[in-house]
Amino acid sequence: LGYAGLPYAAGYAGYPYTLPAAAPAPVVAPAPVAAPVAAYAGAYAPYAPYVGSQFHAQDEFGNLNYGYSNLNSAKHETGNTYAGVNGGYSYVDANGVVQTVSYVADGLGFRVEDSRLPVFNPEPL
């Protein structure tokens, strides 16, 4: 592959680098070798493979769609620049209970539905 025919390579002669003289390699005595060690054959727990995914999509009109999921949590969100967004997420809390949050943010404001919030349950009259 030659660059001689290209217009920007016409007057280029390369960098005037010179290599330093090579120093002789030092002589080192070989290190003593230890006796081989028997391999540890103890039991081990097999690892759990990573199970997760993520995605993201967005276009020039402001539409978006993204999210992720893994062993302990998940999230997704869709929307656009003009109409707002909606989405949700869930996770496993310290007590092992799945907590879920769903939300909408648009011209009417921000509304949320959360599994941790109390639910109004009126008593019959």
C-alpha positions in Angstrom: 0.0 0.0 0.0 1.7 3.2 -1.1 0.7 6.8 -0.3 3.0 8.4 -2.8 0.1 9.2 -5.2 -1.9 11.1 -2.7 -1.7 14.9 -2.7 -1.0 15.4 1.0 1.9 12.9 0.9 3.9 14.8 -1.7 6.4 16.6 0.5 6.4 14.2 3.5 9.7 12.6 4.3 8.8 11.1 7.7 10.0 11.9 11.2 13.7 12.1 11.7 13.8 9.6 14.6 16.9 7.6 15.4 16.8 4.5 17.4 19.0 4.4 20.5 21.8 1.8 20.6 20.7 -1.4 22.2 22.1 -2.1 25.6 23.4 -5.6 26.3 21.0 -7.8 28.2 22.0 -8.4 31.9 22.9 -12.0 32.8 20.8 -13.3 35.6 21.0 -16.7 37.4 17.9 -18.8 37.1 15.6 -18.8 40.2 15.3 -22.0 42.2 12.1 -23.9 41.5 9.9 -25.0 44.4 8.4 -28.4 44.6 5.0 -28.7 43.0 2.0 -28.2 45.2 -1.0 -30.6 45.1 -4.1 -29.0 43.7 -6.9 -28.1 46.2 -9.8 -30.4 45.5 -12.3 -28.9 47.9 -16.0 -28.5 47.1 -17.2 -25.2 45.6 -20.6 -23.9 44.8 -21.3 -23.4 41.1 -21.8 -19.8 40.1 -25.2 -18.6 38.9 -25.0 -17.3 35.4 -25.9 -13.6 34.9 -29.4 -13.3 33.8 -30.2 -9.8 32.6 -30.9 -7.6 29.7 -31.2 -3.9 28.8 -32.5 -2.0 25.8 -32.7 1.6 24.6 -34.5 3.0 21.5 -34.9 6.6 20.6 -35.7 8.4 17.4 -35.4 11.9 16.0 -39.0 12.7 16.9 -38.3 12.4 20.6 -39.9 9.0 21.2 -38.0 6.8 23.6 -38.3 3.3 25.0 -35.7 1.9 27.4 -35.4 -0.5 30.3 -33.4 -3.2 32.0 -34.0 -6.3 34.0 -31.8 -8.5 36.2 -32.2 -11.0 39.0 -33.3 -8.4 41.6 -34.9 -5.6 39.7 -36.5 -4.4 36.5 -37.3 -1.0 34.9 -39.0 0.2 31.7 -40.1 3.6 30.4 -41.8 4.7 27.2 -42.8 8.2 26.1 -41.9 11.1 24.0 -40.9 14.8 24.3 -44.4 16.2 23.8 -46.8 13.7 25.4 -44.9 12.7 28.5 -43.6 9.4 29.8 -44.9 6.4 31.6 -43.1 3.5 33.1 -42.4 1.5 36.1 -39.8 -0.4 38.1 -39.8 -3.3 40.6 -37.2 -4.7 43.0 -36.9 -7.1 45.8 -36.6 -5.4 49.1 -34.6 -6.5 52.2 -37.5 -8.7 53.4 -37.7 -10.6 50.1 -40.9 -8.9 49.0 -41.2 -7.6 45.4 -42.0 -3.9 45.4 -43.6 -2.4 42.3 -43.9 1.3 41.2 -45.7 2.5 38.1 -45.9 6.1 37.1 -47.2 8.5 34.5 -45.8 12.0 33.8 -47.8 14.1 31.3 -49.8 17.3 30.9 -52.0 16.3 33.9 -49.0 16.0 36.2 -47.1 13.2 37.8 -49.1 10.2 39.1 -47.7 7.2 40.8 -48.9 3.8 41.9 -46.7 2.2 44.5 -47.0 -1.1 46.3 -45.5 0.6 49.4 -48.2 3.3 49.7 -51.3 2.7 51.7 -54.5 2.1 49.8 -57.7 4.0 50.8 -60.4 1.5 51.6 -63.5 3.3 53.0 -65.7 1.5 55.4 -69.3 1.1 54.3 -71.8 3.4 56.1 
